[in-house]
Amino acid sequence: MTKLLIVESPSKAKTLSKYLGSDFEVLASYGHIRNLLPKSEGIDTESFEMKYALIDRNKKHMDAITKAVKKSDEVLLATDPDREGEAIAWHIAEILNEKKLLKNKLIKRVVFQEITKSAIIQAIEEPRDIALALVRAQQARQALDYLIGFNLSPLLWSKIRYGLSAGRVQSPALRLIMEREAEIGKFLAKEYWTVHLEAKKNQTQFSSKLYILDNTKIEQFTVNEKKQSEKIVGELLLKSGGKTRVSRVDKKQRIRNPSAPFTTSTLQQQAVRKLGFTTKRTMIVAQKLYEGIDTGNETVGLISYMRTDSMTLSKDVIQQIREYIKSNYDSTYLPQIAIGYKTKAKNAQEAHEAIRPTDVTRKPADIKKYVNADQYKLYDLIWSRALSSQMSPAEFHRNTILVSSKDEKINFRTTGSIIKFEGFLKVYEVQETDEDAKNILPAVKIDDSVSILKLNDEQHFTDPPPRYSEASLVKK
């Protein structure tokens, strides 16, 4: 019995051919086979009937598939496990049906989240029918792209430049950017001042900020001109005699929980922030890691499918990660109960898993010699995020010290965090935006005397809303 397996990309076809025996022929569709007819012919806006035509550049690939189907007893549609992949499978099946090539032939849909030999074999052993609900979802999105673009793009051509396109994603994204620009244009900066105390205790220097003045809490605009700040600095210097005292010490325990494994959106955001990748570069690199890397003995996909809204991992994957943590880290790094994450996105494709390594025991260092620099960096990011998602929380001591004048009418406050137990931070570094977390404080107790090194005031102006970065626009 001859079987034909159809995938989307030639590189994936090459990888799968190595896993499957001589009974299988593996061909690529090279993406979408059909597209809507151009201009106003593609969609009947009365009935919403969609009319398709073969894409010229892919006609030869469909011809190769048609020829192979004639020689095959079974056709397996193994396009990507998302709405687009489901639609491509449906289009191929529709064309083959129109050609009357499927009579007495079995045609089934095959779905796998990762490209490993075991996952491929299991998927082939558990085929299903084409999921028409997913196909309809893709068609709805395509119709929106088409109808919005058909109406807006000609307007852009006439008013700005020929060849520009508008669509379901670009148009609202552009609106967000323009609304933010309008906010920035209307913004009026407001002046305010802060007063800082540079102090020293037990050979440790630390900085604190004016918190209470004459028994009144300092808000952002309490001190709004130079004269006020100079008066406060002068009064404290007169009253202090170069010394202040510790009037309060608060100690609190704080924990920081690990983040969920990556979704497409969170991977793009962190790749921008941590690696300096654009979203496009991130997805190109992730695609290659998913489709397969030659690791010497085999060609294998290193990560699961990279287009997903889901934060969940399968029970088997969670168990594998927990076993890895147990074997490679102290027992305190492994929570007693596995951590579960609930997907927040509406209409998320929950059948998928979050982005993860296909084998957590395959450390970044193990694959470094087989991949390029971009692939190594992104794999390391995905591997460490997935591993850390099942590790214990980080624990901090968060200390707050209040330093006061003798009459306690002027008070300065400083807060600092000290890591007590690094937990998941041992594997996945979090970029700390909290300045308090970087502030190292001395060990002090109430009534301790603190030496004043310097009193200074700083002028500030409120900032306009920031322009979107690529990461913040993706998040929005």
C-alpha positions as CSV (number, residue, x, y, z in Angstrom):
1,M,0.0,0.0,0.0
2,T,1.4,3.4,-1.1
3,K,0.7,6.4,1.2
4,L,1.0,10.0,0.2
5,L,1.7,12.5,3.0
6,I,1.2,16.2,2.2
7,V,2.9,19.0,4.3
8,E,3.3,22.7,3.7
9,S,7.0,23.3,3.4
10,P,9.7,21.4,1.5
11,S,12.1,21.5,4.5
12,K,9.4,19.8,6.6
13,A,8.9,17.3,3.8
14,K,12.6,16.5,3.8
15,T,12.6,15.9,7.6
16,L,9.5,13.7,7.5
17,S,10.9,11.6,4.6
18,K,13.7,10.5,6.9
19,Y,11.3,9.3,9.6
20,L,8.9,7.3,7.3
21,G,9.6,4.2,5.3
22,S,9.5,3.5,1.6
23,D,5.7,3.1,1.7
24,F,5.3,6.9,2.1
25,E,5.8,9.6,-0.4
26,V,6.1,13.1,1.2
27,L,5.3,16.2,-0.9
28,A,4.9,19.9,0.0
29,S,2.1,22.2,-1.1
30,Y,4.4,25.2,-0.6
31,G,1.8,27.0,1.5
32,H,-1.6,28.0,0.2
33,I,-2.7,26.3,-3.1
34,R,-5.7,28.5,-3.9
35,N,-6.6,32.1,-3.2
36,L,-9.8,34.2,-3.7
37,L,-10.4,35.6,-7.1
38,P,-9.1,39.2,-7.5
39,K,-11.0,42.4,-7.4
40,S,-14.7,42.1,-6.6
41,E,-15.1,38.5,-7.9
42,G,-13.8,36.7,-4.8
43,I,-16.7,37.2,-2.4
44,D,-20.4,37.6,-3.2
45,T,-21.3,40.1,-0.5
46,E,-25.0,39.1,-0.7
47,S,-24.5,35.4,0.0
48,F,-20.9,35.6,1.2
49,E,-20.0,32.7,-1.2
50,M,-16.2,32.6,-1.6
51,K,-14.8,31.9,-5.1
52,Y,-11.2,30.5,-5.4
53,A,-8.6,30.0,-8.1
54,L,-5.3,28.2,-8.1
55,I,-2.3,30.4,-7.3
56,D,-0.1,30.4,-10.4
57,R,3.2,29.9,-8.7
58,N,1.9,26.8,-6.9
59,K,0.1,25.2,-9.9
60,K,3.2,22.9,-10.5
61,H,3.2,21.8,-6.9
62,M,-0.6,20.9,-7.1
63,D,0.1,19.0,-10.4
64,A,2.8,17.0,-8.5
65,I,0.3,16.2,-5.7
66,T,-2.4,15.2,-8.3
67,K,0.0,12.9,-10.0
68,A,1.1,11.3,-6.7
69,V,-2.5,10.8,-5.6
70,K,-3.3,8.7,-8.7
71,K,-0.5,6.3,-7.6
72,S,-1.5,6.3,-3.9
73,D,-4.0,4.2,-1.9
74,E,-4.1,6.6,1.0
75,V,-3.8,10.4,1.3
76,L,-2.8,12.0,4.6
77,L,-3.0,15.8,4.9
78,A,-0.3,16.9,7.4
79,T,-0.4,20.7,7.0
80,D,0.3,22.9,10.0
81,P,-1.9,22.4,13.1
82,D,-3.7,25.8,13.0
83,R,-6.6,27.4,11.1
84,E,-4.4,28.2,8.1
85,G,-3.1,24.6,7.9
86,E,-6.6,23.2,8.3
87,A,-7.8,25.4,5.4
88,I,-4.9,24.4,3.1
89,A,-5.8,20.7,3.8
90,W,-9.4,21.4,2.9
91,H,-8.5,23.2,-0.3
92,I,-6.3,20.3,-1.4
93,A,-9.1,17.8,-0.6
94,E,-11.6,20.0,-2.6
95,I,-9.4,20.1,-5.6
96,L,-8.8,16.4,-5.5
97,N,-12.6,15.8,-5.2
98,E,-13.3,18.1,-8.1
99,K,-10.8,16.0,-10.2
100,K,-12.6,12.8,-9.0
101,L,-9.3,11.4,-7.7
102,L,-10.5,10.3,-4.3
103,K,-12.9,7.5,-5.3
104,N,-12.1,4.4,-3.2
105,K,-9.2,6.2,-1.6
106,L,-8.9,7.1,2.1
107,I,-8.1,10.8,2.8
108,K,-7.5,11.9,6.4
109,R,-6.1,14.8,8.3
110,V,-3.0,14.3,10.4
111,V,-1.9,16.8,13.1
112,F,1.3,16.9,15.2
113,Q,2.5,19.7,17.5
114,E,6.2,18.8,17.2
115,I,8.4,17.2,14.5
116,T,9.9,14.2,16.3
117,K,9.7,10.6,15.1
118,S,7.5,9.5,17.9
119,A,5.1,12.4,17.5
120,I,4.8,11.8,13.7
121,I,4.2,8.1,14.0
122,Q,1.5,8.7,16.7
123,A,-0.2,11.3,14.6
124,I,-0.3,9.0,11.5
125,E,-1.8,6.2,13.7
126,E,-4.5,8.6,15.0
127,P,-5.8,10.5,11.9
128,R,-9.1,12.5,11.9
129,D,-11.4,14.2,9.5
130,I,-10.9,17.8,8.4
131,A,-12.3,20.1,11.1
132,L,-14.7,22.3,9.1
133,A,-15.1,24.7,12.1
134,L,-11.4,25.6,11.8
135,V,-11.8,25.9,8.0
136,R,-14.7,28.3,8.5
137,A,-12.7,30.3,11.0
138,Q,-9.9,30.8,8.5
139,Q,-12.4,31.7,5.8
140,A,-13.9,34.4,8.0
141,R,-10.5,35.9,8.7
142,Q,-9.7,35.7,5.0
143,A,-13.0,37.4,4.1
144,L,-12.3,40.2,6.5
145,D,-8.8,40.7,5.0
146,Y,-10.3,40.7,1.5
147,L,-13.3,43.0,2.1
148,I,-11.4,45.5,4.2
149,G,-8.4,45.5,1.9
150,F,-10.5,45.7,-1.3
151,N,-12.2,48.8,0.0
152,L,-9.2,50.5,1.7
153,S,-6.2,49.7,-0.5
154,P,-7.4,51.6,-3.6
155,L,-7.9,54.6,-1.3
156,L,-4.3,54.4,-0.1
157,W,-3.1,54.0,-3.7
158,S,-4.9,57.2,-4.8
159,K,-4.0,59.3,-1.7
160,I,-0.5,58.1,-0.7
161,R,1.3,55.5,-2.9
162,Y,0.4,52.7,-5.2
163,G,1.0,49.2,-3.8
164,L,0.2,49.9,-0.2
165,S,-2.2,47.5,1.5
166,A,-4.7,47.8,4.3
167,G,-6.1,44.9,6.2
168,R,-7.7,43.4,9.3
169,V,-4.5,43.7,11.3
170,Q,-2.5,46.6,9.8
171,S,-5.5,49.0,9.9
172,P,-6.3,48.8,13.6
173,A,-2.6,48.7,14.5
174,L,-2.1,51.9,12.5
175,R,-5.0,53.4,14.4
176,L,-3.5,52.5,17.7
177,I,-0.2,54.2,16.7
178,M,-2.0,57.3,15.5
179,E,-4.1,57.6,18.6
180,R,-1.0,57.4,20.7
181,E,0.6,60.1,18.6
182,A,-2.4,62.3,19.1
183,E,-2.0,61.8,22.9
184,I,1.7,62.8,22.7
185,G,0.8,65.9,20.7
186,K,-1.7,67.0,23.3
187,F,0.5,66.3,26.2
188,L,1.7,69.2,28.4
189,A,4.6,68.5,30.7
190,K,4.3,69.3,34.4
191,E,7.2,70.3,36.6
192,Y,7.9,68.6,39.9
193,W,10.9,68.2,42.3
194,T,12.2,65.4,44.4
195,V,14.5,65.7,47.4
196,H,17.1,62.9,48.1
197,L,19.2,62.0,51.0
198,E,22.5,60.2,50.4
199,A,23.4,58.5,53.6
200,K,25.9,56.0,55.1
201,K,25.6,53.3,57.7
202,N,28.1,50.5,58.5
203,Q,30.1,51.3,55.4
204,T,27.1,50.9,53.2
205,Q,25.8,53.9,51.2
206,F,22.2,54.2,50.3
207,S,19.8,56.7,48.8
208,S,16.3,57.7,50.2
209,K,13.6,60.1,49.0
210,L,11.6,62.7,50.9
211,Y,8.5,60.9,52.1
212,I,6.9,63.1,54.8
213,L,7.3,66.9,55.3
214,D,5.7,68.5,58.4
215,N,3.6,65.4,59.0
216,T,2.2,65.5,55.4
217,K,2.9,62.8,52.9
218,I,4.7,64.0,49.8
219,E,2.8,63.4,46.6
220,Q,4.2,63.8,43.0
221,F,3.4,67.5,42.7
222,T,3.7,68.5,46.4
223,V,7.1,70.1,45.6
224,N,6.7,71.8,42.2
225,E,9.4,74.5,42.2
226,K,13.0,75.1,43.0
227,K,12.4,77.5,45.9
228,Q,10.4,74.8,47.8
229,S,13.0,72.1,47.4
230,E,15.9,74.5,48.4
231,K,13.9,75.5,51.6
232,I,13.4,71.8,52.5
233,V,17.1,71.0,52.0
234,G,18.2,74.0,54.0
235,E,15.8,73.2,56.9
236,L,17.0,69.6,57.1
237,L,20.7,70.7,57.1
238,L,20.0,73.1,60.0
239,K,18.0,70.6,62.0
240,S,20.1,67.5,61.4
241,G,23.7,68.6,62.3
242,G,24.9,66.0,59.8
243,K,23.0,63.2,61.4
244,T,19.6,61.6,61.2
245,R,18.1,58.6,63.0
246,V,16.3,55.5,61.9
247,S,12.6,55.9,63.0
248,R,11.1,52.8,61.4
249,V,12.2,49.5,59.8
250,D,9.7,47.3,58.0
251,K,10.6,43.8,56.8
252,K,8.4,41.8,54.5
253,Q,8.7,38.6,52.7
254,R,7.8,38.7,49.0
255,I,7.6,36.0,46.4
256,R,7.8,36.2,42.6
257,N,6.1,33.3,40.7
258,P,7.5,32.0,37.4
259,S,5.9,33.0,34.2
260,A,3.9,30.7,31.9
261,P,5.6,29.0,28.9
262,F,5.6,31.1,25.8
263,T,2.7,31.8,23.5
264,T,3.4,33.3,20.1
265,S,2.8,36.8,21.4
266,T,4.9,36.5,24.6
267,L,7.8,34.9,22.7
268,Q,7.8,37.8,20.2
269,Q,7.8,40.3,23.1
270,Q,10.6,38.7,25.0
271,A,12.7,38.1,21.8
272,V,12.4,41.9,21.1
273,R,13.4,42.8,24.7
274,K,16.0,40.3,25.5
275,L,17.5,39.4,22.1
276,G,16.8,42.5,20.0
277,F,15.0,40.4,17.4
278,T,12.1,41.8,15.3
279,T,8.9,39.8,15.4
280,K,9.5,38.7,11.8
281,R,13.0,37.5,12.6
282,T,11.7,35.7,15.7
283,M,9.1,33.7,13.7
284,I,11.6,32.8,10.8
285,V,14.0,31.4,13.4
286,A,11.3,29.6,15.3
287,Q,10.0,28.1,12.1
288,K,13.4,26.5,11.4
289,L,13.7,25.2,15.0
290,Y,10.2,23.7,14.6
291,E,10.7,22.1,11.1
292,G,14.0,20.4,12.0
293,I,17.7,20.7,12.7
294,D,20.3,18.2,11.7
295,T,21.9,17.2,15.0
296,G,24.4,14.7,13.6
297,N,22.5,11.5,14.2
298,E,19.1,12.7,13.1
299,T,17.1,15.7,11.8
300,V,14.6,16.6,14.5
301,G,12.3,19.5,15.4
302,L,13.7,21.2,18.5
303,I,10.5,23.1,19.6
304,S,6.8,22.5,19.4
305,Y,4.6,24.5,17.0
306,M,5.3,28.2,17.3
307,R,1.9,29.7,16.4
308,T,-0.3,29.2,19.6
309,D,-2.3,31.2,22.1
310,S,-2.1,28.5,24.7
311,M,-0.2,28.6,27.9
312,T,-0.8,24.9,28.8
313,L,1.6,21.9,28.6
314,S,0.6,18.3,28.3
315,K,0.9,16.1,31.4
316,D,3.7,14.1,29.8
317,V,5.7,17.2,29.1
318,I,5.2,18.6,32.6
319,Q,6.3,15.3,34.1
320,Q,9.4,15.3,31.9
321,I,10.3,18.8,33.0
322,R,9.7,18.0,36.7
323,E,12.0,14.9,36.3
324,Y,14.7,17.1,34.8
325,I,14.5,19.6,37.6
326,K,14.6,16.8,40.2
327,S,17.7,15.3,38.6
328,N,19.6,18.5,38.0
329,Y,18.7,20.9,40.8
330,D,18.3,20.8,44.6
331,S,14.9,19.6,45.8
332,T,13.9,23.1,46.9
333,Y,13.7,24.2,43.3
334,L,10.9,21.7,42.5
335,P,7.4,22.5,43.8
336,Q,5.5,19.6,45.4
337,I,2.6,20.0,42.9
338,A,3.0,20.7,39.2
339,I,2.1,24.3,38.2
340,G,-0.8,24.9,35.9
341,Y,-1.4,27.9,33.7
342,K,-4.7,29.1,32.3
343,T,-4.9,30.8,28.9
344,K,-6.2,34.3,29.2
345,A,-6.7,35.0,25.5
346,K,-10.3,34.8,24.2
347,N,-11.0,32.2,21.6
348,A,-7.5,30.7,22.1
349,Q,-6.7,27.6,20.2
350,E,-6.6,25.3,23.3
351,A,-5.9,22.2,21.3
352,H,-2.3,23.4,21.0
353,E,0.3,23.5,23.7
354,A,2.5,26.5,24.6
355,I,5.8,26.8,22.8
356,R,8.3,24.4,24.4
357,P,11.4,22.3,23.7
358,T,10.5,18.9,22.2
359,D,12.9,17.3,24.7
360,V,13.8,19.3,27.8
361,T,16.9,17.1,28.3
362,R,18.3,18.5,25.1
363,K,20.0,21.5,26.8
364,P,21.0,24.6,24.7
365,A,24.7,23.7,25.2
366,D,24.0,20.3,23.6
367,I,22.7,21.8,20.3
368,K,24.9,24.9,20.1
369,K,27.3,23.3,17.5
370,Y,24.4,22.3,15.2
371,V,22.6,25.7,15.0
372,N,23.5,29.3,14.1
373,A,23.7,32.1,16.6
374,D,20.0,33.3,16.2
375,Q,18.7,29.7,16.5
376,Y,20.8,29.1,19.6
377,K,19.6,32.3,21.3
378,L,16.0,31.7,20.6
379,Y,16.1,28.0,21.6
380,D,17.9,29.0,24.9
381,L,15.1,31.5,25.6
382,I,12.3,28.9,24.9
383,W,14.1,26.1,26.8
384,S,14.8,28.3,29.9
385,R,11.2,29.7,30.0
386,A,9.6,26.3,29.7
387,L,11.9,24.8,32.4
388,S,11.5,27.7,34.8
389,S,7.7,27.6,34.5
390,Q,7.7,24.4,36.6
391,M,10.2,25.7,39.2
392,S,9.7,27.1,42.7
393,P,8.9,30.9,43.2
394,A,11.8,33.3,44.0
395,E,11.7,34.6,47.5
396,F,12.8,38.1,48.5
397,H,13.3,40.1,51.7
398,R,11.8,43.5,51.0
399,N,13.0,46.1,53.6
400,T,11.8,49.6,54.1
401,I,13.7,52.1,56.2
402,L,12.4,55.5,57.4
403,V,15.1,58.0,58.3
404,S,13.9,61.1,60.2
405,S,15.0,64.5,61.5
406,K,15.2,64.9,65.3
407,D,11.7,66.4,65.5
408,E,10.4,63.8,63.0
409,K,8.8,66.4,60.8
410,I,11.0,65.5,57.9
411,N,11.2,61.9,56.9
412,F,13.0,60.1,54.1
413,R,12.1,56.6,52.9
414,T,14.0,53.9,51.0
415,T,13.1,50.4,50.0
416,G,15.3,47.6,48.9
417,S,15.0,43.9,48.0
418,I,17.4,41.1,48.8
419,I,17.0,37.7,47.2
420,K,16.6,35.1,49.8
421,F,16.0,32.1,47.4
422,E,16.5,32.5,43.7
423,G,14.0,29.7,42.7
424,F,13.1,29.9,39.0
425,L,15.4,32.9,38.5
426,K,18.3,30.4,38.6
427,V,17.2,29.4,35.1
428,Y,15.2,32.3,33.6
429,E,16.5,35.9,34.3
430,V,13.8,38.5,34.7
431,Q,14.6,42.0,33.6
432,E,14.1,44.0,36.8
433,T,12.3,47.3,36.2
434,D,11.8,48.1,39.9
435,E,14.6,50.4,41.1
436,D,14.0,49.4,44.7
437,A,15.0,45.9,43.8
438,K,18.5,47.1,42.9
439,N,18.9,49.2,46.1
440,I,21.2,47.4,48.6
441,L,20.4,48.5,52.2
442,P,22.5,48.3,55.4
443,A,21.4,46.3,58.4
444,V,19.8,48.8,60.8
445,K,17.5,49.1,63.8
446,I,15.3,51.8,65.2
447,D,17.1,54.8,66.7
448,D,20.4,54.0,64.9
449,S,22.2,57.1,63.9
450,V,22.8,57.6,60.1
451,S,25.4,59.9,58.6
452,I,24.3,62.4,56.0
453,L,26.7,62.4,53.0
454,K,24.7,64.7,50.8
455,L,21.3,66.3,50.4
456,N,20.2,67.2,46.9
457,D,17.1,68.1,44.9
458,E,16.2,67.0,41.4
459,Q,14.0,68.6,38.8
460,H,11.7,66.4,36.8
461,F,9.0,66.8,34.2
462,T,6.2,64.4,33.5
463,D,6.7,62.3,30.4
464,P,4.2,62.0,27.5
465,P,2.9,58.5,26.8
466,P,5.7,56.5,25.2
467,R,5.5,55.6,21.5
468,Y,5.0,51.9,20.9
469,S,8.0,49.7,20.6
470,E,7.5,46.6,18.5
471,A,7.1,44.5,21.7
472,S,4.6,46.9,23.3
473,L,2.6,47.1,20.1
474,V,2.4,43.3,19.9
475,K,1.3,43.1,23.5
476,K,-1.4,45.7,22.9
